[in-house]
Amino acid sequence: MNQKKTVPISAELLESTADIYIRVSTTEQAQEGYSAEEQERRLQQYCKAMDIKVHKTYVDAAYSGSTLERPGIQEVIRDVRAHKVKKVIVWKLDRLSRSQKDMLIMLEDVFLENNCDFVSMLESFDTSTPFGRAIVGILAAFAQLERENIKERTSMGRIARIAKGHYSASHPPLGYHFIPGSNDLAIEEYESTIVQEIYTRFLSGESLNGIAESMKNKYGERLRTWNNTFIRRILENPVYMGKVRQNDKLYDGIHEPIISETEYYMVAALLEHNRQINKQSRRSESLLTGLLYCGDCGARMQPRRVASGYKLHRYICYSVSRTNKAMIRSNNCTNRLHPFTLEQLDNMIIEEVLRLAVDKEYLQSILEKDTAPKVDETELFRERLVEVKKQMDKLLNLYQIGAVDISDIADRLESLKEEKEALQHNIDRSAAETPLPIEKIQSYVQLFKEALESGDNDTARQIIRMLIDKIVVLNEDIEIHWSF
């Protein structure tokens, strides 16, 4: 077998050996004629005239000079540090880098440290002389200045375009494509129906993970990789309601929206509500605690983990969870499906409440649904409230004298507290002799929306209790008993 022999390069030959480095961006090639072929032709002629042997020619085509993360320049650096060449030749200084910092790093830490000269053909200097090294630093500073000026002009132009309603990102979002020859958006009919489906699913109470899984099963991953983050990004993108965004400011876009502003802001309110739910404990932050009743046995419902090891919470009837004996109403309750997570059921109710502000016909249908006179139960509520307060005082007295431990009465106190709040709410509602006008109801809904958006969950809970008496849940069936 024939083996290749490595022939060492003589010191004299090495002194005249150089790498040629060429860089050209697409814009420069189109506007200024800095083609890679033209640069190479001129540099080869220069090396021939100066009797310089070319070791290798490296080309970085369509790469910016703002970073050294380029395959060609990295090869040059390796050659210099391996002492394969004694010169690196470029056509023009900014071909090496437009960054002053990177230029000086190359000059000090790569070329000078390894006794390699740097030659710029167009500027007619090299670093083998002190004057050449000084000039390189000066020109690098000007190259950096020009780059920053270009960046500033580009940024100002981009901001001006956004303010006029033009889309600015480099890739169109799902549901749109670029109009040929521009960065403006036009609707992609097939994909836009997918976006509408995502908004509809979320407003109907489906979770982000559930939507992602549904999209993956239905459409596959040809369009996108479906996951929780991607679904959230779609739901938070104002482009879909016809807006463009610069930092935190929204401008009217010139493109056609896919969903309405009402849908977008309803989704935003739900997303914010979900974020607030996840910040604190499920029990204390639950929006509907105290309003939910089992449709079978009539017991209250509480947010609980479905099973050990699962993070998903669902509203479960006390008769089924059996976590508090005082709250159990039946040993044979059939309300056991628990089809909705806490997040899903909250979202469903929030959607119904928000709908009151935008759909007057829906609100009117609720007002006209039950015109029969209601029995005044205020006195019964007051009597029960007195009894509940007595029971709470009795339990606290037993604790104060050391007869019971607080852990033994905690569940009972919690259930009495919930009942006390519900009774007081019913008493306050019954005290209002005149029904709420439509305008008043809608003003409460607006305050509810603002509370959700600002993360003020206490206010949101207070308002929803003003609008809803109770919510009856029986497996998949949900019935809202409005207070008006």
Secondary structure as UniProt FT lines:
FT   HELIX           11..15
FT   STRAND          17..24
FT   HELIX           26..32
FT   HELIX           36..49
FT   TURN            50..51
FT   STRAND          53..61
FT   TURN            65..66
FT   HELIX           71..81
FT   TURN            82..83
FT   STRAND          87..90
FT   HELIX           93..96
FT   HELIX           100..105
FT   HELIX           106..111
FT   HELIX           112..114
FT   STRAND          117..120
FT   TURN            121..124
FT   STRAND          125..126
FT   TURN            127..128
FT   HELIX           130..163
FT   TURN            164..165
FT   TURN            174..175
FT   STRAND          176..178
FT   TURN            180..181
FT   STRAND          185..187
FT   HELIX           189..203
FT   TURN            204..205
FT   HELIX           208..219
FT   TURN            220..221
FT   HELIX           228..235
FT   HELIX           238..241
FT   STRAND          243..246
FT   TURN            247..248
FT   STRAND          249..252
FT   HELIX           261..279
FT   HELIX           282..285
FT   TURN            287..291
FT   STRAND          292..294
FT   TURN            295..297
FT   STRAND          300..305
FT   TURN            308..309
FT   STRAND          313..317
FT   HELIX           318..321
FT   HELIX           325..327
FT   HELIX           342..358
FT   HELIX           360..369
FT   HELIX           378..400
FT   TURN            401..402
FT   HELIX           406..431
FT   HELIX           438..454
FT   HELIX           457..467
FT   STRAND          468..474
FT   TURN            475..476
FT   STRAND          477..482
//
